[in-house]
Each structure stands twice: as structure tokens, then as C-alpha cells.
Amino acid sequence: MTFSRLLLIVSALLLSVPAYAALPGLEGEGGESAETQTVDTEIAQGQSAGEDSRITQRIKGIFSELPDFETVEVSTSEGVVSLEGTLPNADAIARAEAIAARVSGVVTIENSIERDLSVEQNLSIFNKMSDLFDGFVAGLPLFAVALLVAVAFAATGYLIAGLRFIWDRIAPNAFLGELIRSAIRFVFVVGGIVIALDMIGAGALLGAVLGGAGVVGIALGFAMRDTIENYVASLMLSLRQPFRANDHVLIDDLEGHVIRLTSRATILMTLEGNHLRIPNSQVFKAVIVNFTRNPQRRFEFELGIDADDDPRNAMQLGRDTMLALPFVLSEPEPMAKIEQVGDSNIVISFLAWVDQREADFLKSRSLAIASVKDALEDAGFALPEPIYRLRFDGRTDPLPIGRSKASAESKAPPQPKSRAKQSATHDDVRPESKINEMVENERRSGPEQQKDLLDSSRPVE
């Protein structure tokens, strides 16, 4: 075999190796042949003479339209684009590479752009601030017009809300009228702000502000739950009018005369002459007893008689005695009832009615107790004291308690003392007016006299 023939055989074998290596199952380790096939499908077999120049001109044209990329130098060889120069930050460098990679015919990018660390370049923020300031100055006339529109809307709302005679006619309740006026002012102020922001093109800012305000409003609603509840209770009380000024009321276990109803609390004058403020939320949910609405009021007291006495006679005597008192009403007539039978007495409950416009309740009750007690004792009824029975040991001599038998027999029994009876006719049972006078003085004076939500012209609930 000649040397030339051997050389031809070897050349044929070398040329056939890539074709066999591309067959399935003949790949080398790491899939090198597969990568070679992928590269062959993405990169063209050849590059035309003008293709590199076209790519370079195309990238340069794009960079020339971007002021930050004017200093970037571009060169292309066999589809490989080389970028050189300086840019102010890493984001700009990455952006330049991304733009060049999108041009058709680019095989890969050799990015040699460096970040410009010069002081002048990195202080460009001041230039931006200067541009912003120039833009703000240029927009000042528009801002002024938008501000005037917002102020005009707000002033219109305050002017309409200030027409008190209209809103007082629509809403006779003072608290409700003030609520309507506040709502009108709020609507006009918010409307003016919306229009002003729309004029300067800040509608997106308005949406963000309103969204944030909604979240803040929900949070404040939970945080100020008691305050909001008290506010709503004040509105309901002002509409329902559960009592009048100077009414004697019992709110749960708090008693006194009503001074005024404000937007936050109900103010009472206690029977001791002290000021008592009760939150309206508590008043709205409380059980209220009004002693003034019905002038007729019943008092009640208990007296005990001896277990051996006749309770029927004692009850009849007590009724007749109370009926004879000038301040006790004959209709409804007084009554008595047996309350309980104790170990040594019978407890009787006596009840009678008085007119609070003519007689004071506490004075009348006190005089009635004294009169019935005197009548029972004069009729021979015993008002027993507690009786205690003692037992002694029989093995000891009894203790010498009290007088001896001889001294007891020698001394005469005591005679019953005559009791000077004072007629209840001349007793003072006039209604107590001191607390009422104090309440009226409080209502006529003080900084809160214009804030009273009680309206005497409206019916009481």
C-alpha cells in the first residue's frame, strides 16, 4: 500500500468521526457533542462582509438616542459585539448589554464597560434636583389655580353649613343639626381636594391617600370603639329625650337631678349637692327610673309587733293613722300587709301615696313612720326588741341577776309615762327645693349652657 493511499484512508476516517458521534448513544462524556450541535444551530455558518458593520451601526444608532449611552464605543467582529467605555452605575451597564443583545445577528456580547467613579458623574443627583425644582417653578401657576379651587370649594361648604336657620328647621335637634353641618363641611373640603389634585395630574396620589386613609380609619375605629359608641349614644339620647332638666332620676345605682345632657355625658346633681358625670354610652344602656314623671309616689316602711298581738287590728290602725295624715293621698288609699312572722314578732309593711308637688317624699315617709309607731304603742301593741334565751348549767347556783325578791316586792311597779303627742298637721312636709335651685343655677351659668341637648319642646320617650 502506497503512502498516498494510506493518507486518503486516514483523511476519510477523520471526516467521518463527527457524523458518527452525533448519533444517539455515541455522545462523549458530559454531552459535548450535543453542545456542539446546539452551537451549530444558533450561529450561522458564515458572516457576510457587511453584517458586522450593520450591527455596529445599528447599536450605535440606538445608543445615540439615549443620552447616558453616548460615550459607549461599539465594535463588531464575526457577530461578537465589544462594548467599551464608562457608565455611571451597574444598572446602566447591564441595560447597555441587554440592548446590544437584542440586535439581530449578534452572537455574543463582550462587555468591557466600566463604572464611572468620577465625582462629577456621581453628583448628578443635584442636576436632577435642579430639574425637579425647575419643573416645580414652571408648574406654580397651575398649583396656585388648583389651590384656589380647593379653597373656594371649602369656603362654599362652610358658608352653606353656617346657615343655621335652615338646618335648625330641617333638624330641630341641636346635636343632629351640628352633625349635618359637619358632614356638609367635610364633603365640600374633600371635593375641593379631589378636584385640585385632578387638575395637577395627581389622581394616582389621591387614590393612594384615600386607600391609606381607609386602612387608618379601620384601625382608628377599633382603637376608638368606646368613643364612637359614646358618640352614637349621645345622638340617640338627643333624639329620644328620656328625661327633662331637673328630673329626679335613678340611672342603674346612680341617683340625682338632671342638670344637662351634653355630647359626651349626662350630668347629674346628686342629693348631696355633688356633680356626677355619666358617659352617655352607659346611660343609653342603663335602666332609668324617673321619679319626677309621675308626681304620685308611694313610700313604704316596716314595723314589728309582738307575736301575741292581733296583726289585723294593727294593720287597720296603721291604715287609719296614715289616712288621717294631711299629706297622704286618699286615692290610692293606704294599705298594710304582713311581711313575715319572726321568732318573737310579726313584721307588718305599711304603704301610702303622696303627691310630690305638695309634699316631700322623704319628709312624708319619716312623719308617717313616727305617727304609725305612736298609734300602735298608744293602742297597747308592743314593739318587741330581740329576745335571747340563755341556758345555764344546773350544777351551779344561779347568778344574782337584777333585784332581789324582797326589794322587788317592796318597790311599787312603775307607772306608764304620759307621752306628749305632737300633731302631724303642723309638721313641715313641703317639697325640698334646695337641690332644684342648685340645678337651675347650674343651667343658667357655666360654659356648657349652650351645649345642652335636652329639648323641652319635644316629647319625652
Stockholm file with secondary structure:
# STOCKHOLM 1.0

chainA/1-461         MTFSRLLLIVSALLLSVPAYAALPGLEGEGGESAETQTVDTEIAQGQSAGEDSRITQRIKGIFSELPDFETVEVSTSEGVVSLEGTLPNADAIARAEAIAARVSGVVTIENSIERDLSVEQNLSIFNKMSDLFDGFVAGLPLFAVALLVAVAFAATGYLIAGLRFIWDRIAPNAFLGELIRSAIRFVFVVGGIVIALDMIGAGALLGAVLGGAGVVGIALGFAMRDTIENYVASLMLSLRQPFRANDHVLIDDLEGHVIRLTSRATILMTLEGNHLRIPNSQVFKAVIVNFTRNPQRRFEFELGIDADDDPRNAMQLGRDTMLALPFVLSEPEPMAKIEQVGDSNIVISFLAWVDQREADFLKSRSLAIASVKDALEDAGFALPEPIYRLRFDGRTDPLPIGRSKASAESKAPPQPKSRAKQSATHDDVRPESKINEMVENERRSGPEQQKDLLDSSRPVE
#=GR chainA/1-461 SS CCHHHHHHHHHHHHHHHHHHHTSTTCCCGGGHHHHHHHHHHHSCSCCCTTHHHHHHHHHHHHHHTSGGGTTCEEEEETTEEEEEEEESSHHHHHHHHHHHHTSTTCCEEEEEEEECCCHHHHTHHHHHHHHHHHHHHHTHHHHHHHHHHHHHHHHHHHHHHTCHHHHHHHCCSHHHHHHHHHHHHHHHHHHHHHHHHHHTTCHHHHHHHHHHHHHHHHHHHHHTHHHHHHHHHHHHHHHHCCCCTTCEEEETTEEEEEEEECSSEEEEECTTSCEEEEEHHHHHHSCEEESSSSSEEEEEEEEEEETTSCHHHHHHHHHHHHHHSTTBCSSSCCEEEEEEECSSEEEEEEEEEEETTTSCHHHHHHHHHHHHHHHHHHTTCCCCCCCCCCCCCTTSCCCCCSCCHHHHHHSCCCCCCCCCCCCGGGSCCCCCCHHHHHHHHHHHSSTTGGGCCCCTTSCCC
#=GC SS_cons         CCHHHHHHHHHHHHHHHHHHHTSTTCCCGGGHHHHHHHHHHHSCSCCCTTHHHHHHHHHHHHHHTSGGGTTCEEEEETTEEEEEEEESSHHHHHHHHHHHHTSTTCCEEEEEEEECCCHHHHTHHHHHHHHHHHHHHHTHHHHHHHHHHHHHHHHHHHHHHTCHHHHHHHCCSHHHHHHHHHHHHHHHHHHHHHHHHHHTTCHHHHHHHHHHHHHHHHHHHHHTHHHHHHHHHHHHHHHHCCCCTTCEEEETTEEEEEEEECSSEEEEECTTSCEEEEEHHHHHHSCEEESSSSSEEEEEEEEEEETTSCHHHHHHHHHHHHHHSTTBCSSSCCEEEEEEECSSEEEEEEEEEEETTTSCHHHHHHHHHHHHHHHHHHTTCCCCCCCCCCCCCTTSCCCCCSCCHHHHHHSCCCCCCCCCCCCGGGSCCCCCCHHHHHHHHHHHSSTTGGGCCCCTTSCCC
//
